Amino acid sequence: MTIRIHNTATRQKEEFTPIDPAGKGVGMYVCGPTVYDRIHIGNARPLVVFDVFARLLRHEFDGKVTYVRNITDVDDKINNRAAERGITIRELTDATIETFHQDAAALGCVAPDVEPRATDHIAEMIDIIEKLVANGHAYEKDGHVLFDVPSWPDYGKFSGRDRDEQVAGARVEVAPYKKDPADFVLWKPSSGDEPGWESPWGYGRPGWHIECSAMSSKYLGETFDIHGGGQDLIFPHHQNEVAQSCCGHKGSDYARYWMHNGYLLSEGEKMSKSLGNFYTVAELLEEFPGEALRLVLLQTHYRQPLDFSKEKCREAKATLDRLYGTLRKAEPLMEELPGVDPSDETIRSFYGALEDDLNTAEALAVVFGIARQLNMSLMKVENAPKQGTQVSARIAAIGDLDRLLHCTEALGLLAVDPDQWLKGEGSASAAGGPSAEEIEALIAERIAAKTEKNFARADEIRDGLKAQGVVLEDKPGGATEWRRG
C-alpha cells in the first residue's frame, strides 16, 4: 500500500513519493524543544506522533530514513531563565536537554537519527543570511538583519494568511530598523551576558526561524521530503522557514510535505497554570507510566484537537493492564513465534490505517481486536479436550500473539516485560504499597491457609492486598499471580 499524508502546504491528502527512494531514503525534519524548562504534555504530542511516523517510514522503506529533530539552545527565554536562576546559559541548556531526553524515553520515543543543537550551526545560519542579503531578500539596519517580506510575492501562501493576518498573527515588534511591519529578524545584536558570535553584521545571535532552515538543509539537503511540527508553528515559524529557505536556496522547494499535529486542551480548557490543568511530563510521570501517556496521545488522530485529562490516563493505564495481562498469559508461546506474515489480512489492515495519514486511532482498534482474539485463543488452549484440538488452538494463539506484538511494536506500546509492568516495582502505583517480597510472602501464607482450609484467613489476605492496590489472580493448578491495580 501507499502512504498518504494530509499536506498542510496544499491543504489536501496526497500520496507520498520520496525524492530519492532508491538512494538515501526518506528525510524528515521535526521542530524540537526550546530548552529552558521541562516539556509539558502539549510538547509531548509531536514527540509521540512523529516517533510513530518515523517507525512507519522505516517499515515501509526498509529502514532508509533520516529523522532529524533539532534542539533550540539559543533564545531569549533561555537567556531570561538562566539569569533568573543565576547560572550560565550552557548550564541551563545542558541540564534541560538531559531531562528532555529522560522524558522522551519515558514516553517510549526512539532517539532521532540526528539531533542538532542550534549553537553548533551558527556558521550555516550566517551563510544563509549572507545569501539572502546578496539576493535582495534581506537587509541590515542597526546591527539587525531582517528578511524583507515584500520582496517575496509568495509570502503568506503556505500559511494561507493575507497581509493583515500576517502582521497581526506574527505579533510584530514595531521597530525603527524595520522597512515593513511584517519583516522578521534573521540576526540581532548581543550585549552584556547575552550569547553571541562574530558575524559580518557585528557581534550577535540568530533569530529563531533561521535556525531550522540551516539545520534541515545541512542534514537533509536544500529540498527534502517531510517537515513536521505542531499546528501552532504554521505561522509565523514555518511560514518564515519556507520564505527564507526558498529565497536563500534558489530553486529549492524546501519541504515537499508538511505535517502538523492539532492543538491539545487540558481538562476541557486551554492548558494554563492559573486553571490548574498545566501538566509537565515529569509531573504526570509521578502518577502514571509513560506508556499510558503515550496511549492517550495516540487514541486521537494527530490532526484533531486532543482533550487531555488525568481520567484518560487512568483509563489508558487500565487498558494497558489488560493487554499486559494477556501477554503474561501468552508468555509460554513466546519462543514459538514464527515472524509475522506481511500479507496477513489483519496486519495489512493495521498498516492500512497508519498509511492513511497516520490514523493511530484506527490502528489501535485493530490492536484491541487482535488482543480479544488472542484471549479467546488462549481460553481454547486451556479448555481444549483433545490433543488435536489443543494443537490447533495453540497454533492459532501463537499467530494472534505474533500479530499483537508486531503491531504494538510499530506503535511503541507493550515495550516492557509483562510481569514488570503488572507488578509495577519502582512505579507510581507501587509507592507506599507493599513490596514484591511482602506480597509474595502473603501469597505463600494464603496458599498455606487454603491448604489448611482456613478460608477466612485466605480471604482476609486477599482483601487486605486488594485494599492496597494489589489484585490476586488464582490460576489452574493452585498457582497465584498478582498485579498492582
PyMOL commands that set and color helices and strands:
alter all, ss='L'
color gray80, all
select helices_A, chain A and resi 41-60+76-85+89-106+118-120+122-134+149-151+163-169+208-220+231-248+281-285+290-298+310-336+345-355+360-383+387-411+418-423+428-430+436-451+455-467
alter helices_A, ss='H'
color red, helices_A
select strands_A, chain A and resi 4-7+12-15+26-30+65-69+138-141+144-147+184-189+204-206+224-230+255-261+264-266+269-270+306-308+470-474+480-484
alter strands_A, ss='S'
color yellow, strands_A
deselect
rebuild
show_as cartoon
